[in-house]
Amino acid sequence: MVKMESRFAGKILVLGDCQLSDACIQKICKNHGLKKDVFKFIEYSRVKMFDFESLLDTDRYSDIFVAASPHKAKKIEGSTSACQFLLDYHERLPRVTQLRLTGGSLGLSKNNLEKAILSSKLLELRHERTKVEIIFTHQN
């Protein structure tokens, strides 16, 4: 028997304005085999006070989804905006996905949230973990 340990980040941080209802988010999650608590939402008004440096070198989140959010924020280490901080430090952060509306501006919609989930590190890690578990199960 093989005991496997994994550092599996099972959360997605969503920064910015969220106009979707709880019911809509729950339906999207259900469609992708997720629970709503997989998301941690930091609303637009709270992004300014969010400690962006706490995201550096963390394994708490598999992904960061960025919607419409203020430019200025706490602890953005000399970057001109929160979005710029995420670009400047992308190699030290979980996977960052900008949620873009059809017009190109940042914003959260049902469609771009579903696309972001499908390309998320969270789902990728879950698929990889499932593959490994299947391989170990079949090697008796």
Order of alpha helices (4+ residues) and beta strands (2+ residues): beta-alpha-beta-alpha-beta-alpha-beta-alpha-alpha
